[in-house]
């Protein structure tokens, strides 16, 4: 299983970024995909998740600003991040949980820096 995250960068507050996570070695269409983030001194937290059926979940702090989506034909999950705030600064990781299991796999992380 490989998850390759990309799209991070440095932006000003109020701007947008789109993260991508390309998966291989899994039956992508069946599996849960999620974006998480980690800031030094804090626990890694769920940002957004999407099930195989397209149901989504968001952290309260990003509701209305971030959108998670998936393209099963491309084995890729996206995180569209709009109206970015300085508190969104973190390393963002994608994760998959294989269908029918509790087996999690993580990507390598992509760094997002938002300056105010």
GIRAJO-V829970 format. One line per field, one symbol per residue. ss: DSSP state (h for helix, s for strand, l for the rest). phi: phi as a letter, one per 30 degrees, with the letter a starting at -180 (. if undefined). burial: b if it has 24 or more other C-alpha atoms within 12 Angstrom, else e. A space follows every 50 residues. Layout:
# GIRAJO-V829970
ss=???
phi=???
burial=???
This chain:
# GIRAJO-V829970
ss=lsssssllssssllllsssssssslllhhhlsssssssllllllssssss lllllssslllllllssssssllllssssssllllhhhlsssssssslll lllssslllssssssl
phi=.bbccajdlcbdejdbbbcbbccbibdedccdbbcbbbcejbddbdcabb dddjdbbbdedceiccbcbbbddchbcbbdcchdbedddaccbcbbcdei bcdcbcddjbdbbccc
burial=eebbbbbbbbbeeebbbbbbbbbbebebbebbbbbbbbeeeeeebbbbbb bbeeebbbeeebeebbbbbbebeebbbbbbbbbbbeebbbbbbbbbbbee eeeebbbebbbbbbee
